[in-house]
Amino acid sequence: MRDVTADAPGRVNLIGEHTDYHQGFVLPTVIPQRTRVRMSARDDRRVRATSRETGNTVVEFVIGAEAVTDTWVDYVQGVTHALRSVTTALPGFDVAIESDVPLGSGLSSSAALAVSLLRALRDLYSLSYDDVELARIAQRVETEFVGAPIGIMDQMACSLARDGEALFLDTRSLSYQRVVLPPGAELVVINSGVRHQHAGGEYATRRRESFEAAARLDVEWLRDVSVTQLHLLDALPDPLDRRARHIVTENQRVHDTVAAFAAADLERVGTLFDASHRSMRDDYETSTPEIDSLVNLGRNDPDVFGARLTGGGFGGSVVMLVRADMGNEIATRILAGYHARSNQRGSVLIPER
Ligand code: GLA
């Protein structure tokens, strides 16, 4: 039987958080950690999947009879379920999965899994979706099967972003530009070790609140409210005013960050990272004490331009823009400070160790 391999990276969002489900702007890039799959064709409609991270136990299901189990295999079932829109006769397969993208860390382990599976299936069964359509299918894995009401940033980043470049993405049109990071700076990404869950929970609450704010402002998407209209938010009750303010100002910060990168103005990017974090902490309330502690350690470090929570929040990781060639040194001292201040064991994802 034919055998294929495929992989996909995790992602780190530089700025533009909780904007994607309001058709706004985001600026993610890839991390070096990846999910890899080895897949072979079957001549029935059965799927047999193993995951190294959960001990390689074989989990089976039949395509067409997918049922939610609340375990990792839902991401595999979600893929075959979402592919109904592409083919009604998808054959089965055996798949072995391994990943070094940490789970629940705000670095899109689930998107990396869905994208790598969709790449392998495209190759194995000559399916015809392009990389943008692949991202849309991967998003439906979560919104229609797993039950996580997310946007499309993660899947677009895992499918299209490249090393050393950020993807400046308009989530309304899905048009994008590649933004090269200027010399003089590099990224540090530290996982706080506090895990989040996006199916249900606080993410869904924030999303609901943001749409309630939009409805009261009489717009469908907060993307269509600009920073010149912030006074309109005064009419909203708390916390809807703060939820909307985060999204409106965050969209502007994405544009400002892209401009600052183009001008190689690293101090300005740092200021925007810091402002984004404050907005997530105080207005969108997606941070945690552990994340704030990591961000503060970054902010107080003379070689860090700026630091912020990345991803959906309620745990996860921080991203920092730091002076070039100093990433390792800075990450080591920030991690040591973090261990001293919290009971959590963090880990450094960038620079890769
Ligand atoms: C999660 C979701 C994304 C996005 C971010 C927050 O990663 O999957 O769609 O909403 O949170 O920016």
Boltz pocket constraint, residues with backbone or C-beta under 6 A from the ligand:
constraints:
  - pocket:
      binder: B
      contacts: [[A, 13], [A, 16], [A, 17], [A, 18], [A, 19], [A, 20], [A, 21], [A, 106], [A, 150], [A, 151], [A, 152], [A, 153], [A, 154], [A, 311], [A, 312], [A, 313]]
      max_distance: 6.0
